[in-house]
């Protein structure tokens, strides 16, 4: 049978939830994925006796059964929640500076304020006021965007109106004078891929709020467990999945989706597509340019690509305490420069003063790695474009040179790591470019600049009838938003089909 | 929610202006339209079209095939990596991984060195049928068996058995050609002196270069032979190595080599993290493996039903992947040793035997996914190939 109600292209987070939601509603859905495993970024790989987590650091939006976050509710409705096991992470993050400074921010708001005030007594009041602002901002945001207050106004929600679109650095400067304190409070900007100079306060505040209110979570079995669970649900609801088979072409006729041609040259009739492929590739490589509205081409070309990443996956032959790793989420810093200098660093392949994130999942989940071992995922953000200037024959040398400088930074904080490495794998922006197929290896899709946020851009919608997008390119980045983006795309299609 | 409420936020107009400017000038997306795919292809091509430019007889049972690229470009590789050949022999489409035995600095060709396997479908084909000028299709270079400067010590203790010499040949040739700062102790085990591959070259290199030590170990030596005899035991190694400090151990060869040598290395006190082991295909005589159910005989035949596909029969003692290939079902494959996960498929019902230590993702296990190259049917099966 070569006709489906909906074809979903790509089995990343957004593609998987879209496919599963549509199949749950009884639609006849085909899911295409060019890799042999589902998940996109949400995957893992094995080396020796280790299974390395690729992308998930702190899952947001879960909350508890009593106080569920939006993601928990949607996973529950999708019928996959009972297949997953979550572990709450007790810390927001630990910060370790090369000069010996250490601090751990807890998920409890009062505790974190107290810890910060203890380390920065000269900024005591400012700390309290800043956390109050974040709380007020989050309340405003929830009232207007989640509960959809029809009478929203500047008078009613002054924080929202004033701060939403301002850059995070400006707000930190407004409240604090201590550069180290500002750096500590800005580190989550890395989760969104842009420096605080360019990140709307809306994002930073909501991220803090989310993690403090609904807590960060680790997922047992890593993100592959989630991808496999959603795929399994999709299959048991009668969905058809084809792996090792991507889409070659999307056929559009008179502005309406008509068919998909797969990599195996199979033409599949459908009126609806959820593209979990980047809009850049969807409009430029899959659809005949003549069918793409001029405004869409202009819109896409005006946008920026997010950063990529440079990652070390390290398997150790000892427990984390032997390495002095005590927290799950650790930011390693050697500078307090949070200006646009961050961007300059991200544009250099070499690692010097870059902010780094070391995640050791074994702290939250002692069963994560085999007994007597642990693993660390060490990542820093790097743009992909400079890597394309490296001659292919020099690539391995550059990769190991950069990895070595990263490892040296890790050793500054955890001096014993080198003696316990059993496995080590390096992923560069080119690795991401290859495995995700994203231009420049952009891990987050479009750059999270304010101008590229959902307020201003088309999100999942397309002027081509029947085409919807899901995944990191449609709006906010990270696991919760991308998982939810697929549900939203599915709901849009279900609504249209209901109306027909 | 009031529609477009954000249009009233402070700074809204500035951003509208910003968008206008970026649409006029183009963001970084516009430069990415010139696709990075070509660059990726230069590093990691899906397929290579290779031409056999020369065939060199190494021993009575071993030949080196010299392969040049049809489009004059060969991607770089790390000494120790392999390519998988994709072949169709007697109507069976299959693949085999071969370590590249030439060195990475030799950009004109890849050498692969093939030893005859008794009744081996592919080795006999490559040795007897393939001739100069023939075309072979391969994967790009792959594999994790290489010197990793982040992890490995300059002093490499290399332990090879039989055709397991090939990745080490690439490493040693690179060390010599590129004057790399390494010290190599190569212990190379073979049944008889006639089985030694690259013996003359290794002798020549070790005579000329102080930092390459070559220790052939012969299991059944002739009477005149004066070198080390028997297996590569810890005594053989201890005689050459002063100590085990600051050394990295690499081992490549048939299962028997691992079964014997790995405990020997461990008994010398070498921690597991300092031992790098190459894959070497599916284990032979799987039915002799610990854990194999005694009630199943290697020649027992089971039915395999592919969901929405054909039905076939498979022998217990043969990997599922091979049974599929023999029946014309092509599953993507690369390492064929359980490691790379390419041949992953889902068992819907029935049981398969998987040797211990095969790296399968935890959640893959939960949902019944196996690596079919090292999975052996123990019952009738229903499988899903997606």
Interface residues (C-beta under 8 A of the other chain):
Chain A: X36 X37 X44 X45 X46 X47 X48 X49 X51 X144 X145 X148 X149 X150 X151 X152 X154 X160 X161 X162 X163 X164 X165 X166 X221 X222 X224 X225 X227 X228 X229 X232 X235 X241 X242 X243 X244 X280 X284 X298 X299 X300 X301 X302 X303 X304 X305 X317 X384 X385 X388 X392 X393 X395 X396 X400 X403 X404 X407 X420 X421 X422 X424 X425 X426 X430 X433 X434 X439 X440 X441 X446 X447 X450 X451 X455 X456
Chain B: X1 X2 X5 X6 X8 X9 X10 X11 X12 X15 X16 X18 X19 X22 X23 X24 X25 X26 X27 X28 X29 X30 X31 X32 X33 X35 X36 X39 X40 X42 X43 X44 X75 X76 X78 X107 X144 X148 X149 X150 X151 X271 X272 X273 X332 X339 X341 X342 X344 X357 X359 X360 X361 X362 X363 X364 X366 X367 X369 X384 X386
